[in-house]
């Protein structure tokens, strides 16, 4: 695999992951669910999916 092919492969994977995360957050938000994240020290916390989606879309731009 050439460097160019490798970059294209990685870009495709990254794009697929971004689509998957957004679809999951949208589905959870529509169902009124929460998502679990972790603080930098590893302690978990929950966040309403609507808020998580808003944050995700803001940072995505």
C-alpha distance matrix in Angstrom:
0.0 3.8 6.6 8.1 6.0 6.2 9.8 10.5 9.7 11.9 14.4 14.9 15.6 17.9 19.7 20.2 21.7 24.0 25.2 25.9 27.8 29.9 30.7 31.8 33.9 35.5 36.4 37.9 39.8 41.2 42.4 43.9 41.8 40.6 37.3 37.0 35.4 35.7 37.3 35.6 37.8 36.5 39.6 39.0 40.7 41.0 40.8 41.9 38.9 40.5 40.4 36.9 35.8 37.7 36.2 32.6 33.2 34.8 31.9 29.3 30.7
3.8 0.0 3.8 5.3 5.1 6.1 8.6 9.9 10.4 12.2 14.1 15.3 16.6 18.3 19.9 21.2 22.6 24.4 25.9 27.0 28.7 30.4 31.7 33.0 34.8 36.3 37.5 39.0 40.6 42.2 43.6 44.9 42.9 41.7 38.4 38.1 36.2 36.5 37.8 35.8 38.3 37.3 40.5 40.0 41.6 41.9 41.5 42.6 39.7 41.0 40.7 37.3 36.1 37.6 36.0 32.6 32.9 34.2 31.3 28.7 29.7
6.6 3.8 0.0 3.8 5.5 5.0 6.1 8.6 9.7 10.5 12.1 14.2 15.3 16.3 18.2 20.0 21.1 22.5 24.4 25.7 26.9 28.6 30.3 31.5 33.0 34.6 36.2 37.4 38.8 40.6 42.2 43.2 41.2 39.8 36.4 36.0 33.9 34.0 35.1 33.0 35.6 34.9 38.1 37.8 39.2 39.6 39.2 40.4 37.6 38.8 38.2 34.9 33.8 35.1 33.3 30.0 30.4 31.3 28.3 25.9 26.9
8.1 5.3 3.8 0.0 3.8 5.4 5.2 6.3 8.6 10.0 10.6 12.4 14.4 15.4 16.5 18.5 20.1 21.2 22.7 24.4 25.9 27.2 28.7 30.4 31.8 33.1 34.7 36.3 37.5 39.1 40.9 42.1 40.4 39.2 36.1 36.0 34.1 34.6 35.7 34.0 36.8 36.0 39.0 38.3 39.5 39.5 38.7 39.7 36.7 37.6 37.2 34.0 32.5 33.8 32.2 28.9 28.8 29.9 27.2 24.5 25.1
6.0 5.1 5.5 3.8 0.0 3.8 5.5 5.1 6.1 8.6 9.8 10.6 12.4 14.2 15.3 16.6 18.5 20.0 21.2 22.6 24.5 26.0 27.1 28.6 30.5 31.7 33.0 34.7 36.2 37.6 39.2 40.6 38.9 37.9 34.8 34.8 33.2 33.9 35.4 33.9 36.6 35.4 38.3 37.5 38.7 38.6 37.9 38.7 35.6 36.7 36.7 33.4 31.8 33.5 32.1 28.6 28.7 30.2 27.6 24.7 25.7
6.2 6.1 5.0 5.4 3.8 0.0 3.8 5.4 5.0 6.2 8.5 9.9 10.7 12.3 14.2 15.4 16.6 18.4 20.1 21.1 22.7 24.5 25.9 27.0 28.8 30.4 31.7 33.0 34.6 36.3 37.7 38.9 36.9 35.6 32.4 32.1 30.3 30.8 32.2 30.6 33.1 32.0 35.0 34.3 35.7 35.9 35.5 36.5 33.6 35.0 34.7 31.3 30.1 31.8 30.2 26.7 27.2 28.7 25.8 23.2 24.6
9.8 8.6 6.1 5.2 5.5 3.8 0.0 3.8 5.4 5.1 6.0 8.6 9.9 10.4 12.1 14.2 15.3 16.4 18.3 19.9 21.1 22.6 24.3 25.7 27.0 28.5 30.2 31.6 32.8 34.6 36.3 37.3 35.5 34.1 30.9 30.8 28.9 29.4 30.6 29.0 31.9 31.0 33.9 33.2 34.3 34.4 33.6 34.6 31.7 32.8 32.4 29.0 27.8 29.1 27.5 24.1 24.4 25.6 22.7 20.1 21.2
10.5 9.9 8.6 6.3 5.1 5.4 3.8 0.0 3.8 5.5 5.0 6.2 8.7 9.9 10.5 12.3 14.3 15.3 16.5 18.3 20.0 21.2 22.5 24.3 25.9 27.0 28.6 30.3 31.6 33.0 34.8 36.1 34.6 33.6 30.6 31.0 29.4 30.4 31.9 30.7 33.6 32.5 35.1 34.0 34.8 34.5 33.6 34.2 31.0 31.9 31.9 28.7 27.0 28.5 27.3 23.8 23.7 25.3 22.8 19.8 20.8
9.7 10.4 9.7 8.6 6.1 5.0 5.4 3.8 0.0 3.8 5.4 5.2 6.4 8.7 10.0 10.7 12.5 14.5 15.6 16.6 18.6 20.3 21.3 22.7 24.6 26.0 27.1 28.8 30.4 31.8 33.3 34.7 32.9 31.9 28.9 29.0 27.6 28.7 30.5 29.4 32.1 30.6 33.2 32.1 33.1 32.9 32.2 32.9 29.8 31.1 31.2 27.8 26.4 28.3 27.1 23.5 23.8 25.8 23.2 20.3 22.0
11.9 12.2 10.5 10.0 8.6 6.2 5.1 5.5 3.8 0.0 3.8 5.4 5.1 6.1 8.6 9.9 10.6 12.4 14.3 15.3 16.5 18.5 20.0 21.1 22.6 24.4 25.8 27.0 28.5 30.3 31.7 32.8 30.8 29.5 26.3 26.2 24.5 25.4 27.0 25.8 28.5 27.2 29.9 28.9 30.0 30.0 29.4 30.4 27.4 28.8 28.6 25.1 24.0 25.8 24.2 20.7 21.4 23.1 20.3 17.6 19.6
14.4 14.1 12.1 10.6 9.8 8.5 6.0 5.0 5.4 3.8 0.0 3.8 5.5 5.1 6.1 8.6 9.9 10.6 12.4 14.2 15.4 16.6 18.4 20.0 21.3 22.6 24.4 25.9 27.0 28.7 30.5 31.5 29.9 28.8 25.8 26.2 24.6 25.7 27.3 26.3 29.4 28.2 30.6 29.4 30.0 29.6 28.6 29.3 26.2 27.1 27.0 23.7 22.1 23.7 22.4 18.8 18.9 20.6 18.1 15.1 16.6
14.9 15.3 14.2 12.4 10.6 9.9 8.6 6.2 5.2 5.4 3.8 0.0 3.8 5.5 5.2 6.2 8.6 10.0 10.7 12.3 14.3 15.5 16.5 18.3 20.1 21.2 22.5 24.4 25.8 27.0 28.7 30.2 28.7 28.0 25.2 25.9 24.8 26.4 28.3 27.8 30.7 29.1 31.3 29.7 30.3 29.5 28.5 28.8 25.5 26.6 26.9 23.7 21.8 23.8 23.0 19.3 19.3 21.6 19.5 16.2 18.0
15.6 16.6 15.3 14.4 12.4 10.7 9.9 8.7 6.4 5.1 5.5 3.8 0.0 3.8 5.5 5.1 6.2 8.7 10.0 10.5 12.3 14.3 15.3 16.4 18.4 20.0 21.0 22.5 24.2 25.8 27.1 28.4 26.5 25.6 22.6 23.0 21.8 23.3 25.4 24.9 27.7 25.8 28.1 26.5 27.3 26.8 26.1 26.7 23.5 25.1 25.3 21.9 20.5 22.8 21.7 18.0 18.8 21.1 18.8 15.9 18.4
17.9 18.3 16.3 15.4 14.2 12.3 10.4 9.9 8.7 6.1 5.1 5.5 3.8 0.0 3.8 5.4 5.1 6.2 8.7 9.9 10.6 12.4 14.3 15.4 16.6 18.4 20.0 21.2 22.5 24.4 25.9 26.9 25.1 23.8 20.8 21.2 19.7 21.1 22.9 22.4 25.4 23.9 26.1 24.6 25.2 24.7 23.7 24.5 21.4 22.7 22.6 19.2 17.9 19.8 18.5 14.8 15.6 17.6 15.1 12.4 14.9
19.7 19.9 18.2 16.5 15.3 14.2 12.1 10.5 10.0 8.6 6.1 5.2 5.5 3.8 0.0 3.8 5.4 5.1 6.3 8.6 10.0 10.7 12.3 14.3 15.5 16.6 18.4 20.1 21.1 22.6 24.5 25.7 24.4 23.7 21.1 22.1 21.0 23.0 24.9 24.7 27.9 26.3 28.1 26.2 26.3 25.3 24.0 24.1 20.8 21.6 21.9 18.8 16.8 18.7 18.0 14.2 14.2 16.6 14.8 11.5 13.6
20.2 21.2 20.0 18.5 16.6 15.4 14.2 12.3 10.7 9.9 8.6 6.2 5.1 5.4 3.8 0.0 3.8 5.5 5.2 6.1 8.7 10.0 10.5 12.2 14.3 15.3 16.4 18.3 19.9 21.1 22.6 24.2 22.7 22.3 19.7 20.9 20.4 22.6 25.0 25.2 28.0 26.0 27.6 25.4 25.7 24.4 23.3 23.3 19.9 21.1 21.9 18.7 16.8 19.3 19.0 15.2 15.5 18.4 16.9 13.8 16.3
21.7 22.6 21.1 20.1 18.5 16.6 15.3 14.3 12.5 10.6 9.9 8.6 6.2 5.1 5.4 3.8 0.0 3.8 5.4 5.0 6.1 8.6 9.8 10.5 12.2 14.1 15.3 16.4 18.1 19.9 21.1 22.3 20.4 19.5 16.6 17.4 16.7 18.8 21.2 21.5 24.3 22.2 23.8 21.7 22.0 21.1 20.2 20.6 17.3 19.0 19.4 16.0 14.6 17.3 16.5 12.8 14.0 16.8 14.9 12.4 15.5
24.0 24.4 22.5 21.2 20.0 18.4 16.4 15.3 14.5 12.4 10.6 10.0 8.7 6.2 5.1 5.5 3.8 0.0 3.8 5.4 5.2 6.2 8.6 10.0 10.7 12.2 14.3 15.5 16.4 18.3 20.1 21.0 19.5 18.6 16.1 17.3 16.4 18.7 20.8 21.2 24.4 22.6 24.0 21.8 21.6 20.3 18.9 19.0 15.7 16.7 17.0 13.8 12.0 14.2 13.6 9.8 10.4 13.2 11.7 8.8 11.9
25.2 25.9 24.4 22.7 21.2 20.1 18.3 16.5 15.6 14.3 12.4 10.7 10.0 8.7 6.3 5.2 5.4 3.8 0.0 3.8 5.5 5.2 6.1 8.6 10.0 10.5 12.2 14.2 15.3 16.5 18.4 19.9 18.8 18.7 16.7 18.5 18.4 21.1 23.5 24.3 27.3 25.3 26.4 23.8 23.3 21.5 19.8 19.3 15.6 16.4 17.5 14.7 12.2 14.8 15.1 11.4 11.3 14.7 14.0 11.0 13.6
25.9 27.0 25.7 24.4 22.6 21.1 19.9 18.3 16.6 15.3 14.2 12.3 10.5 9.9 8.6 6.1 5.0 5.4 3.8 0.0 3.8 5.5 5.2 6.1 8.6 9.9 10.6 12.2 14.1 15.4 16.6 18.2 16.7 16.5 14.3 16.1 16.3 19.2 22.0 23.1 25.8 23.3 24.2 21.5 21.2 19.4 18.3 17.8 14.3 15.9 17.2 14.1 12.3 15.5 15.6 12.2 13.0 16.5 15.7 13.3 16.4
27.8 28.7 26.9 25.9 24.5 22.7 21.1 20.0 18.6 16.5 15.4 14.3 12.3 10.6 10.0 8.7 6.1 5.2 5.5 3.8 0.0 3.8 5.5 5.2 6.1 8.6 10.0 10.6 12.1 14.2 15.4 16.3 14.5 13.7 11.3 13.0 13.0 15.9 18.6 19.9 22.6 20.4 21.1 18.3 17.8 16.1 14.8 14.7 11.3 13.0 13.8 10.5 9.1 12.4 12.2 8.9 10.5 13.7 12.8 11.1 14.6
29.9 30.4 28.6 27.2 26.0 24.5 22.6 21.2 20.3 18.5 16.6 15.5 14.3 12.4 10.7 10.0 8.6 6.2 5.2 5.5 3.8 0.0 3.8 5.4 5.2 6.1 8.6 9.9 10.4 12.2 14.3 15.1 14.3 14.0 12.4 14.8 15.0 18.2 20.5 22.0 25.0 23.0 23.4 20.5 19.3 17.1 15.1 14.2 10.5 11.2 12.4 9.8 7.2 10.1 10.9 7.7 8.1 11.8 11.9 9.9 12.8
30.7 31.7 30.3 28.7 27.1 25.9 24.3 22.5 21.3 20.0 18.4 16.5 15.3 14.3 12.3 10.5 9.8 8.6 6.1 5.2 5.5 3.8 0.0 3.8 5.5 5.1 6.1 8.6 9.8 10.6 12.4 14.2 13.5 14.1 13.1 15.9 16.8 20.3 23.0 24.7 27.4 25.0 25.2 22.0 20.9 18.3 16.5 15.1 11.3 12.2 14.4 12.1 9.5 12.8 14.1 11.3 11.5 15.3 15.7 13.6 16.3
31.8 33.0 31.5 30.4 28.6 27.0 25.7 24.3 22.7 21.1 20.0 18.3 16.4 15.4 14.3 12.2 10.5 10.0 8.6 6.1 5.2 5.4 3.8 0.0 3.8 5.5 5.2 6.1 8.5 9.9 10.7 12.2 10.7 11.1 9.8 12.5 13.9 17.5 20.4 22.5 24.8 22.2 22.1 18.8 17.8 15.2 13.9 12.7 9.1 11.2 13.2 10.7 9.2 12.9 13.9 11.5 12.7 16.2 16.3 14.9 18.1
33.9 34.8 33.0 31.8 30.5 28.8 27.0 25.9 24.6 22.6 21.3 20.1 18.4 16.6 15.5 14.3 12.2 10.7 10.0 8.6 6.1 5.2 5.5 3.8 0.0 3.8 5.5 5.1 6.0 8.5 9.9 10.3 9.1 9.0 8.1 11.2 12.4 16.1 18.7 21.0 23.5 21.2 20.8 17.5 15.8 13.1 11.0 9.6 5.9 7.5 9.4 7.2 5.6 9.3 10.5 8.7 10.1 13.3 13.9 13.2 16.2
35.5 36.3 34.6 33.1 31.7 30.4 28.5 27.0 26.0 24.4 22.6 21.2 20.0 18.4 16.6 15.3 14.1 12.2 10.5 9.9 8.6 6.1 5.1 5.5 3.8 0.0 3.8 5.5 5.1 6.1 8.7 9.8 10.0 11.1 11.2 14.7 16.1 19.8 22.2 24.6 27.1 24.9 24.4 21.0 19.1 16.0 13.5 11.2 7.6 7.7 10.5 9.4 6.7 9.7 12.1 10.5 10.6 14.0 15.4 14.3 16.7
36.4 37.5 36.2 34.7 33.0 31.7 30.2 28.6 27.1 25.8 24.4 22.5 21.0 20.0 18.4 16.4 15.3 14.3 12.2 10.6 10.0 8.6 6.1 5.2 5.5 3.8 0.0 3.8 5.4 5.2 6.3 8.7 8.6 10.6 11.1 14.7 16.8 20.6 23.4 26.0 28.1 25.5 24.8 21.2 19.5 16.2 14.4 12.0 8.6 9.7 12.9 11.8 9.9 13.2 15.3 13.8 14.3 17.7 18.9 17.7 20.3
37.9 39.0 37.4 36.3 34.7 33.0 31.6 30.3 28.8 27.0 25.9 24.4 22.5 21.2 20.1 18.3 16.4 15.5 14.2 12.2 10.6 9.9 8.6 6.1 5.1 5.5 3.8 0.0 3.8 5.4 5.1 6.1 5.0 6.9 7.8 11.5 14.0 17.8 20.6 23.5 25.4 22.8 21.7 18.0 16.1 12.7 11.1 8.7 5.8 7.9 10.8 9.8 9.2 12.5 14.2 13.3 14.6 17.6 18.6 18.2 21.0
39.8 40.6 38.8 37.5 36.2 34.6 32.8 31.6 30.4 28.5 27.0 25.8 24.2 22.5 21.1 19.9 18.1 16.4 15.3 14.1 12.1 10.4 9.8 8.5 6.0 5.1 5.4 3.8 0.0 3.8 5.4 5.0 5.9 7.6 9.3 13.0 15.1 18.9 21.2 24.1 26.2 24.1 22.8 19.2 16.7 13.1 10.6 7.4 4.6 4.8 8.4 8.6 7.5 10.0 12.5 12.3 13.0 15.7 17.4 17.3 19.7
41.2 42.2 40.6 39.1 37.6 36.3 34.6 33.0 31.8 30.3 28.7 27.0 25.8 24.4 22.6 21.1 19.9 18.3 16.5 15.4 14.2 12.2 10.6 9.9 8.5 6.1 5.2 5.4 3.8 0.0 3.8 5.5 7.7 10.5 12.5 16.3 18.7 22.5 24.9 27.8 29.9 27.6 26.3 22.6 20.1 16.5 14.1 10.8 8.4 8.0 11.8 12.3 10.6 12.9 15.8 15.4 15.5 18.4 20.3 19.8 21.9
42.4 43.6 42.2 40.9 39.2 37.7 36.3 34.8 33.3 31.7 30.5 28.7 27.1 25.9 24.5 22.6 21.1 20.1 18.4 16.6 15.4 14.3 12.4 10.7 9.9 8.7 6.3 5.1 5.4 3.8 0.0 3.8 5.5 9.1 11.6 15.2 18.2 21.8 24.5 27.7 29.3 26.7 25.1 21.4 19.0 15.3 13.7 10.5 8.9 9.7 13.2 13.5 12.8 15.3 17.8 17.5 18.2 21.0 22.6 22.3 24.8
43.9 44.9 43.2 42.1 40.6 38.9 37.3 36.1 34.7 32.8 31.5 30.2 28.4 26.9 25.7 24.2 22.3 21.0 19.9 18.2 16.3 15.1 14.2 12.2 10.3 9.8 8.7 6.1 5.0 5.5 3.8 0.0 3.8 6.9 10.2 13.7 16.5 20.1 22.4 25.8 27.3 25.0 23.0 19.3 16.6 12.8 10.9 7.5 7.0 7.7 10.8 11.7 11.8 13.9 16.1 16.6 17.6 19.9 21.6 22.0 24.4
41.8 42.9 41.2 40.4 38.9 36.9 35.5 34.6 32.9 30.8 29.9 28.7 26.5 25.1 24.4 22.7 20.4 19.5 18.8 16.7 14.5 14.3 13.5 10.7 9.1 10.0 8.6 5.0 5.9 7.7 5.5 3.8 0.0 3.8 6.9 10.2 13.4 16.9 19.6 22.9 24.3 21.7 19.8 16.1 13.6 9.9 8.9 6.3 5.9 8.3 10.7 10.6 11.5 14.1 15.6 15.7 17.5 19.8 20.9 21.3 24.1
40.6 41.7 39.8 39.2 37.9 35.6 34.1 33.6 31.9 29.5 28.8 28.0 25.6 23.8 23.7 22.3 19.5 18.6 18.7 16.5 13.7 14.0 14.1 11.1 9.0 11.1 10.6 6.9 7.6 10.5 9.1 6.9 3.8 0.0 3.8 6.8 9.9 13.3 15.8 19.2 20.6 18.1 16.2 12.5 9.9 6.2 5.4 4.2 4.8 8.1 9.0 8.5 10.5 13.0 13.6 14.0 16.4 18.2 18.9 19.8 22.8
37.3 38.4 36.4 36.1 34.8 32.4 30.9 30.6 28.9 26.3 25.8 25.2 22.6 20.8 21.1 19.7 16.6 16.1 16.7 14.3 11.3 12.4 13.1 9.8 8.1 11.2 11.1 7.8 9.3 12.5 11.6 10.2 6.9 3.8 0.0 3.8 6.6 10.3 13.2 16.3 17.8 15.2 13.9 10.2 8.4 5.5 5.4 6.3 5.7 9.4 9.6 7.5 9.8 12.7 12.4 12.2 15.2 17.0 17.0 17.8 21.1
37.0 38.1 36.0 36.0 34.8 32.1 30.8 31.0 29.0 26.2 26.2 25.9 23.0 21.2 22.1 20.9 17.4 17.3 18.5 16.1 13.0 14.8 15.9 12.5 11.2 14.7 14.7 11.5 13.0 16.3 15.2 13.7 10.2 6.8 3.8 0.0 3.8 6.9 10.1 13.3 14.4 11.5 10.2 6.6 5.7 4.4 6.4 8.9 9.1 12.6 11.9 9.6 12.5 15.1 13.9 13.7 17.2 18.5 17.8 19.0 22.5
35.4 36.2 33.9 34.1 33.2 30.3 28.9 29.4 27.6 24.5 24.6 24.8 21.8 19.7 21.0 20.4 16.7 16.4 18.4 16.3 13.0 15.0 16.8 13.9 12.4 16.1 16.8 14.0 15.1 18.7 18.2 16.5 13.4 9.9 6.6 3.8 0.0 3.8 6.9 9.7 11.4 9.0 8.5 5.6 5.5 6.2 7.5 10.7 10.9 13.8 12.2 9.5 12.6 14.7 12.6 12.4 16.2 17.0 15.7 17.2 20.7
35.7 36.5 34.0 34.6 33.9 30.8 29.4 30.4 28.7 25.4 25.7 26.4 23.3 21.1 23.0 22.6 18.8 18.7 21.1 19.2 15.9 18.2 20.3 17.5 16.1 19.8 20.6 17.8 18.9 22.5 21.8 20.1 16.9 13.3 10.3 6.9 3.8 0.0 3.8 6.5 7.6 5.3 5.4 4.2 5.9 8.4 10.4 13.9 14.5 17.3 15.2 12.7 15.9 17.5 14.9 15.0 18.8 19.0 17.3 19.1 22.5
37.3 37.8 35.1 35.7 35.4 32.2 30.6 31.9 30.5 27.0 27.3 28.3 25.4 22.9 24.9 25.0 21.2 20.8 23.5 22.0 18.6 20.5 23.0 20.4 18.7 22.2 23.4 20.6 21.2 24.9 24.5 22.4 19.6 15.8 13.2 10.1 6.9 3.8 0.0 3.8 5.3 5.2 5.4 6.2 7.3 10.4 11.8 15.6 16.6 18.8 16.1 14.0 17.4 18.3 15.3 16.0 19.6 19.2 17.3 19.7 22.7
35.6 35.8 33.0 34.0 33.9 30.6 29.0 30.7 29.4 25.8 26.3 27.8 24.9 22.4 24.7 25.2 21.5 21.2 24.3 23.1 19.9 22.0 24.7 22.5 21.0 24.6 26.0 23.5 24.1 27.8 27.7 25.8 22.9 19.2 16.3 13.3 9.7 6.5 3.8 0.0 3.8 5.4 7.5 9.4 11.0 14.1 15.4 19.0 19.6 21.7 18.9 16.6 19.7 20.4 17.0 17.3 20.9 20.2 17.7 20.1 22.9
37.8 38.3 35.6 36.8 36.6 33.1 31.9 33.6 32.1 28.5 29.4 30.7 27.7 25.4 27.9 28.0 24.3 24.4 27.3 25.8 22.6 25.0 27.4 24.8 23.5 27.1 28.1 25.4 26.2 29.9 29.3 27.3 24.3 20.6 17.8 14.4 11.4 7.6 5.3 3.8 0.0 3.8 5.8 9.0 11.4 14.9 16.9 20.7 21.7 24.1 21.4 19.3 22.6 23.5 20.3 20.7 24.4 23.8 21.4 23.8 26.7
36.5 37.3 34.9 36.0 35.4 32.0 31.0 32.5 30.6 27.2 28.2 29.1 25.8 23.9 26.3 26.0 22.2 22.6 25.3 23.3 20.4 23.0 25.0 22.2 21.2 24.9 25.5 22.8 24.1 27.6 26.7 25.0 21.7 18.1 15.2 11.5 9.0 5.3 5.2 5.4 3.8 0.0 3.8 6.3 9.5 12.8 15.3 18.9 19.7 22.5 20.3 17.9 21.1 22.6 19.7 19.7 23.5 23.5 21.3 23.2 26.5
39.6 40.5 38.1 39.0 38.3 35.0 33.9 35.1 33.2 29.9 30.6 31.3 28.1 26.1 28.1 27.6 23.8 24.0 26.4 24.2 21.1 23.4 25.2 22.1 20.8 24.4 24.8 21.7 22.8 26.3 25.1 23.0 19.8 16.2 13.9 10.2 8.5 5.4 5.4 7.5 5.8 3.8 0.0 3.8 6.8 10.4 13.3 17.0 18.4 21.2 19.0 17.1 20.6 22.0 19.5 20.1 23.8 23.8 22.2 24.3 27.5
39.0 40.0 37.8 38.3 37.5 34.3 33.2 34.0 32.1 28.9 29.4 29.7 26.5 24.6 26.2 25.4 21.7 21.8 23.8 21.5 18.3 20.5 22.0 18.8 17.5 21.0 21.2 18.0 19.2 22.6 21.4 19.3 16.1 12.5 10.2 6.6 5.6 4.2 6.2 9.4 9.0 6.3 3.8 0.0 3.8 7.0 10.1 13.6 14.9 17.9 16.2 14.3 17.7 19.5 17.4 17.8 21.5 22.0 20.7 22.6 25.9
40.7 41.6 39.2 39.5 38.7 35.7 34.3 34.8 33.1 30.0 30.0 30.3 27.3 25.2 26.3 25.7 22.0 21.6 23.3 21.2 17.8 19.3 20.9 17.8 15.8 19.1 19.5 16.1 16.7 20.1 19.0 16.6 13.6 9.9 8.4 5.7 5.5 5.9 7.3 11.0 11.4 9.5 6.8 3.8 0.0 3.8 6.8 10.4 12.3 15.0 13.1 11.8 15.5 16.9 15.1 16.2 19.7 20.0 19.3 21.4 24.6
41.0 41.9 39.6 39.5 38.6 35.9 34.4 34.5 32.9 30.0 29.6 29.5 26.8 24.7 25.3 24.4 21.1 20.3 21.5 19.4 16.1 17.1 18.3 15.2 13.1 16.0 16.2 12.7 13.1 16.5 15.3 12.8 9.9 6.2 5.5 4.4 6.2 8.4 10.4 14.1 14.9 12.8 10.4 7.0 3.8 0.0 3.8 6.8 8.9 11.7 10.5 9.5 13.0 14.7 13.7 14.8 18.0 18.8 18.7 20.4 23.5
40.8 41.5 39.2 38.7 37.9 35.5 33.6 33.6 32.2 29.4 28.6 28.5 26.1 23.7 24.0 23.3 20.2 18.9 19.8 18.3 14.8 15.1 16.5 13.9 11.0 13.5 14.4 11.1 10.6 14.1 13.7 10.9 8.9 5.4 5.4 6.4 7.5 10.4 11.8 15.4 16.9 15.3 13.3 10.1 6.8 3.8 0.0 3.8 6.1 8.3 6.8 6.4 9.8 11.2 10.6 12.1 14.9 15.7 16.1 18.0 20.8
41.9 42.6 40.4 39.7 38.7 36.5 34.6 34.2 32.9 30.4 29.3 28.8 26.7 24.5 24.1 23.3 20.6 19.0 19.3 17.8 14.7 14.2 15.1 12.7 9.6 11.2 12.0 8.7 7.4 10.8 10.5 7.5 6.3 4.2 6.3 8.9 10.7 13.9 15.6 19.0 20.7 18.9 17.0 13.6 10.4 6.8 3.8 0.0 3.8 5.4 5.4 6.3 8.7 10.1 10.9 12.3 14.4 15.6 16.8 18.2 20.8
38.9 39.7 37.6 36.7 35.6 33.6 31.7 31.0 29.8 27.4 26.2 25.5 23.5 21.4 20.8 19.9 17.3 15.7 15.6 14.3 11.3 10.5 11.3 9.1 5.9 7.6 8.6 5.8 4.6 8.4 8.9 7.0 5.9 4.8 5.7 9.1 10.9 14.5 16.6 19.6 21.7 19.7 18.4 14.9 12.3 8.9 6.1 3.8 0.0 3.8 5.4 4.8 5.9 8.4 9.7 10.1 11.9 13.9 15.1 15.8 18.5
40.5 41.0 38.8 37.6 36.7 35.0 32.8 31.9 31.1 28.8 27.1 26.6 25.1 22.7 21.6 21.1 19.0 16.7 16.4 15.9 13.0 11.2 12.2 11.2 7.5 7.7 9.7 7.9 4.8 8.0 9.7 7.7 8.3 8.1 9.4 12.6 13.8 17.3 18.8 21.7 24.1 22.5 21.2 17.9 15.0 11.7 8.3 5.4 3.8 0.0 3.8 5.5 5.2 6.3 8.7 9.9 10.6 12.4 14.4 15.2 17.3
40.4 40.7 38.2 37.2 36.7 34.7 32.4 31.9 31.2 28.6 27.0 26.9 25.3 22.6 21.9 21.9 19.4 17.0 17.5 17.2 13.8 12.4 14.4 13.2 9.4 10.5 12.9 10.8 8.4 11.8 13.2 10.8 10.7 9.0 9.6 11.9 12.2 15.2 16.1 18.9 21.4 20.3 19.0 16.2 13.1 10.5 6.8 5.4 5.4 3.8 0.0 3.8 5.4 5.1 6.2 8.5 9.9 10.6 12.4 14.1 16.1
36.9 37.3 34.9 34.0 33.4 31.3 29.0 28.7 27.8 25.1 23.7 23.7 21.9 19.2 18.8 18.7 16.0 13.8 14.7 14.1 10.5 9.8 12.1 10.7 7.2 9.4 11.8 9.8 8.6 12.3 13.5 11.7 10.6 8.5 7.5 9.6 9.5 12.7 14.0 16.6 19.3 17.9 17.1 14.3 11.8 9.5 6.4 6.3 4.8 5.5 3.8 0.0 3.8 5.5 5.1 6.0 8.6 9.9 10.6 12.0 14.7
35.8 36.1 33.8 32.5 31.8 30.1 27.8 27.0 26.4 24.0 22.1 21.8 20.5 17.9 16.8 16.8 14.6 12.0 12.2 12.3 9.1 7.2 9.5 9.2 5.6 6.7 9.9 9.2 7.5 10.6 12.8 11.8 11.5 10.5 9.8 12.5 12.6 15.9 17.4 19.7 22.6 21.1 20.6 17.7 15.5 13.0 9.8 8.7 5.9 5.2 5.4 3.8 0.0 3.8 5.4 5.0 6.1 8.5 9.9 10.2 12.7
37.7 37.6 35.1 33.8 33.5 31.8 29.1 28.5 28.3 25.8 23.7 23.8 22.8 19.8 18.7 19.3 17.3 14.2 14.8 15.5 12.4 10.1 12.8 12.9 9.3 9.7 13.2 12.5 10.0 12.9 15.3 13.9 14.1 13.0 12.7 15.1 14.7 17.5 18.3 20.4 23.5 22.6 22.0 19.5 16.9 14.7 11.2 10.1 8.4 6.3 5.1 5.5 3.8 0.0 3.8 5.5 5.3 6.2 8.7 9.9 11.4
36.2 36.0 33.3 32.2 32.1 30.2 27.5 27.3 27.1 24.2 22.4 23.0 21.7 18.5 18.0 19.0 16.5 13.6 15.1 15.6 12.2 10.9 14.1 13.9 10.5 12.1 15.3 14.2 12.5 15.8 17.8 16.1 15.6 13.6 12.4 13.9 12.6 14.9 15.3 17.0 20.3 19.7 19.5 17.4 15.1 13.7 10.6 10.9 9.7 8.7 6.2 5.1 5.4 3.8 0.0 3.8 5.5 5.1 6.2 8.5 10.5
32.6 32.6 30.0 28.9 28.6 26.7 24.1 23.8 23.5 20.7 18.8 19.3 18.0 14.8 14.2 15.2 12.8 9.8 11.4 12.2 8.9 7.7 11.3 11.5 8.7 10.5 13.8 13.3 12.3 15.4 17.5 16.6 15.7 14.0 12.2 13.7 12.4 15.0 16.0 17.3 20.7 19.7 20.1 17.8 16.2 14.8 12.1 12.3 10.1 9.9 8.5 6.0 5.0 5.5 3.8 0.0 3.8 5.4 5.3 5.9 8.9
33.2 32.9 30.4 28.8 28.7 27.2 24.4 23.7 23.8 21.4 18.9 19.3 18.8 15.6 14.2 15.5 14.0 10.4 11.3 13.0 10.5 8.1 11.5 12.7 10.1 10.6 14.3 14.6 13.0 15.5 18.2 17.6 17.5 16.4 15.2 17.2 16.2 18.8 19.6 20.9 24.4 23.5 23.8 21.5 19.7 18.0 14.9 14.4 11.9 10.6 9.9 8.6 6.1 5.3 5.5 3.8 0.0 3.8 5.5 5.0 6.7
34.8 34.2 31.3 29.9 30.2 28.7 25.6 25.3 25.8 23.1 20.6 21.6 21.1 17.6 16.6 18.4 16.8 13.2 14.7 16.5 13.7 11.8 15.3 16.2 13.3 14.0 17.7 17.6 15.7 18.4 21.0 19.9 19.8 18.2 17.0 18.5 17.0 19.0 19.2 20.2 23.8 23.5 23.8 22.0 20.0 18.8 15.7 15.6 13.9 12.4 10.6 9.9 8.5 6.2 5.1 5.4 3.8 0.0 3.8 5.5 5.9
31.9 31.3 28.3 27.2 27.6 25.8 22.7 22.8 23.2 20.3 18.1 19.5 18.8 15.1 14.8 16.9 14.9 11.7 14.0 15.7 12.8 11.9 15.7 16.3 13.9 15.4 18.9 18.6 17.4 20.3 22.6 21.6 20.9 18.9 17.0 17.8 15.7 17.3 17.3 17.7 21.4 21.3 22.2 20.7 19.3 18.7 16.1 16.8 15.1 14.4 12.4 10.6 9.9 8.7 6.2 5.3 5.5 3.8 0.0 3.8 5.5
29.3 28.7 25.9 24.5 24.7 23.2 20.1 19.8 20.3 17.6 15.1 16.2 15.9 12.4 11.5 13.8 12.4 8.8 11.0 13.3 11.1 9.9 13.6 14.9 13.2 14.3 17.7 18.2 17.3 19.8 22.3 22.0 21.3 19.8 17.8 19.0 17.2 19.1 19.7 20.1 23.8 23.2 24.3 22.6 21.4 20.4 18.0 18.2 15.8 15.2 14.1 12.0 10.2 9.9 8.5 5.9 5.0 5.5 3.8 0.0 3.8
30.7 29.7 26.9 25.1 25.7 24.6 21.2 20.8 22.0 19.6 16.6 18.0 18.4 14.9 13.6 16.3 15.5 11.9 13.6 16.4 14.6 12.8 16.3 18.1 16.2 16.7 20.3 21.0 19.7 21.9 24.8 24.4 24.1 22.8 21.1 22.5 20.7 22.5 22.7 22.9 26.7 26.5 27.5 25.9 24.6 23.5 20.8 20.8 18.5 17.3 16.1 14.7 12.7 11.4 10.5 8.9 6.7 5.9 5.5 3.8 0.0
